[in-house]
């Protein structure tokens, strides 16, 4: 899979996971600010936990504080993939939310 295809697939998966946790999000794309997704910190924490489960990887605090947009989540997943090409295989094989 080419890098552009991989990134597009990762974007779609990230958006799908967000919609599974926060179903009523409007105008969701990679430029959406994470804090605009929901004002309840418990929901945002649930979103973080869901990503950790789906990525089968704990997200480091140092990475969490740098996440500002949905695109940053995609970039984080891509960065993990660059370090370990098998990393996203679990991510891609998990259930489809939408």
C-alpha positions as YAML, in Angstrom:
chain: A
units: angstrom
residues:
- id: 1
  name: UNK
  ca: [0.00, 0.00, 0.00]
- id: 2
  name: UNK
  ca: [1.34, 3.41, -0.97]
- id: 3
  name: UNK
  ca: [1.91, 6.04, 1.70]
- id: 4
  name: UNK
  ca: [-0.94, 8.25, 0.44]
- id: 5
  name: UNK
  ca: [-3.36, 5.30, 0.46]
- id: 6
  name: UNK
  ca: [-2.20, 4.31, 3.92]
- id: 7
  name: UNK
  ca: [-2.73, 7.83, 5.23]
- id: 8
  name: UNK
  ca: [-6.21, 8.05, 3.65]
- id: 9
  name: UNK
  ca: [-7.20, 4.70, 5.16]
- id: 10
  name: UNK
  ca: [-5.84, 5.79, 8.54]
- id: 11
  name: UNK
  ca: [-7.82, 9.04, 8.34]
- id: 12
  name: UNK
  ca: [-11.01, 7.11, 7.58]
- id: 13
  name: UNK
  ca: [-10.40, 4.73, 10.47]
- id: 14
  name: UNK
  ca: [-9.70, 7.58, 12.92]
- id: 15
  name: UNK
  ca: [-12.87, 9.41, 11.84]
- id: 16
  name: UNK
  ca: [-14.86, 6.19, 12.21]
- id: 17
  name: UNK
  ca: [-13.56, 5.65, 15.75]
- id: 18
  name: UNK
  ca: [-14.40, 9.23, 16.72]
- id: 19
  name: UNK
  ca: [-17.94, 8.83, 15.38]
- id: 20
  name: UNK
  ca: [-18.33, 5.62, 17.38]
- id: 21
  name: UNK
  ca: [-17.53, 7.44, 20.63]
- id: 22
  name: UNK
  ca: [-19.13, 10.79, 19.77]
- id: 23
  name: UNK
  ca: [-21.88, 9.98, 17.26]
- id: 24
  name: UNK
  ca: [-23.32, 13.48, 16.78]
- id: 25
  name: UNK
  ca: [-20.15, 15.24, 15.64]
- id: 26
  name: UNK
  ca: [-20.80, 17.52, 12.67]
- id: 27
  name: UNK
  ca: [-18.28, 18.65, 10.03]
- id: 28
  name: UNK
  ca: [-15.67, 16.16, 11.20]
- id: 29
  name: UNK
  ca: [-12.39, 16.18, 9.29]
- id: 30
  name: UNK
  ca: [-8.66, 16.21, 10.01]
- id: 31
  name: UNK
  ca: [-8.69, 19.95, 10.77]
- id: 32
  name: UNK
  ca: [-11.27, 19.55, 13.56]
- id: 33
  name: UNK
  ca: [-9.88, 20.59, 16.93]
- id: 34
  name: UNK
  ca: [-10.03, 17.77, 19.48]
- id: 35
  name: UNK
  ca: [-11.48, 20.07, 22.13]
- id: 36
  name: UNK
  ca: [-14.31, 20.96, 19.73]
- id: 37
  name: UNK
  ca: [-15.39, 17.31, 19.57]
- id: 38
  name: UNK
  ca: [-16.98, 17.40, 23.00]
- id: 39
  name: UNK
  ca: [-16.82, 19.66, 26.04]
- id: 40
  name: UNK
  ca: [-16.99, 16.77, 28.52]
- id: 41
  name: UNK
  ca: [-13.51, 15.68, 29.54]
- id: 42
  name: UNK
  ca: [-14.81, 12.19, 30.40]
- id: 43
  name: UNK
  ca: [-15.94, 11.73, 26.78]
- id: 44
  name: UNK
  ca: [-12.54, 12.91, 25.54]
- id: 45
  name: UNK
  ca: [-10.85, 10.48, 27.93]
- id: 46
  name: UNK
  ca: [-13.10, 7.70, 26.60]
- id: 47
  name: UNK
  ca: [-11.98, 8.65, 23.09]
- id: 48
  name: UNK
  ca: [-8.32, 8.38, 24.15]
- id: 49
  name: UNK
  ca: [-8.90, 4.96, 25.73]
- id: 50
  name: UNK
  ca: [-10.70, 3.78, 22.59]
- id: 51
  name: UNK
  ca: [-7.76, 4.83, 20.42]
- id: 52
  name: UNK
  ca: [-5.35, 3.04, 22.75]
- id: 53
  name: UNK
  ca: [-7.43, -0.15, 22.46]
- id: 54
  name: UNK
  ca: [-7.75, 0.12, 18.69]
- id: 55
  name: UNK
  ca: [-4.08, 0.90, 18.20]
- id: 56
  name: UNK
  ca: [-3.20, -1.82, 20.70]
- id: 57
  name: UNK
  ca: [-0.73, 0.66, 22.09]
- id: 58
  name: UNK
  ca: [-0.67, 3.03, 25.07]
- id: 59
  name: UNK
  ca: [-0.41, 6.64, 23.96]
- id: 60
  name: UNK
  ca: [2.33, 8.41, 25.90]
- id: 61
  name: UNK
  ca: [1.45, 11.52, 27.87]
- id: 62
  name: UNK
  ca: [4.08, 13.43, 25.88]
- id: 63
  name: UNK
  ca: [2.15, 12.58, 22.71]
- id: 64
  name: UNK
  ca: [-1.28, 13.34, 24.18]
- id: 65
  name: UNK
  ca: [-0.39, 16.90, 25.15]
- id: 66
  name: UNK
  ca: [0.71, 17.60, 21.57]
- id: 67
  name: UNK
  ca: [-2.59, 16.44, 20.04]
- id: 68
  name: UNK
  ca: [-4.58, 19.47, 18.88]
- id: 69
  name: UNK
  ca: [-6.53, 18.27, 15.85]
- id: 70
  name: UNK
  ca: [-7.93, 15.04, 14.44]
- id: 71
  name: UNK
  ca: [-5.10, 15.24, 11.91]
- id: 72
  name: UNK
  ca: [-2.62, 15.06, 14.77]
- id: 73
  name: UNK
  ca: [-4.15, 11.71, 15.78]
- id: 74
  name: UNK
  ca: [-3.71, 10.48, 12.20]
- id: 75
  name: UNK
  ca: [-0.10, 11.70, 12.18]
- id: 76
  name: UNK
  ca: [0.57, 9.95, 15.50]
- id: 77
  name: UNK
  ca: [-0.73, 6.65, 14.08]
- id: 78
  name: UNK
  ca: [1.39, 7.15, 10.95]
- id: 79
  name: UNK
  ca: [4.46, 7.92, 13.08]
- id: 80
  name: UNK
  ca: [3.93, 4.68, 15.02]
- id: 81
  name: UNK
  ca: [3.61, 2.84, 11.70]
- id: 82
  name: UNK
  ca: [6.93, 4.27, 10.44]
- id: 83
  name: UNK
  ca: [8.67, 2.88, 13.52]
- id: 84
  name: UNK
  ca: [6.97, -0.51, 13.21]
- id: 85
  name: UNK
  ca: [5.37, -1.47, 9.86]
- id: 86
  name: UNK
  ca: [3.27, -4.17, 11.57]
- id: 87
  name: UNK
  ca: [1.81, -1.60, 13.96]
- id: 88
  name: UNK
  ca: [-1.25, -0.70, 11.89]
- id: 89
  name: UNK
  ca: [-2.16, -4.26, 10.97]
- id: 90
  name: UNK
  ca: [-4.14, -4.58, 14.21]
- id: 91
  name: UNK
  ca: [-5.60, -1.12, 13.66]
- id: 92
  name: UNK
  ca: [-6.80, -2.05, 10.16]
- id: 93
  name: UNK
  ca: [-8.20, -5.41, 11.18]
- id: 94
  name: UNK
  ca: [-10.36, -4.18, 14.05]
- id: 95
  name: UNK
  ca: [-14.08, -3.94, 13.63]
- id: 96
  name: UNK
  ca: [-15.52, -1.30, 11.37]
- id: 97
  name: UNK
  ca: [-17.53, 1.17, 13.43]
- id: 98
  name: UNK
  ca: [-19.62, 2.84, 10.75]
...
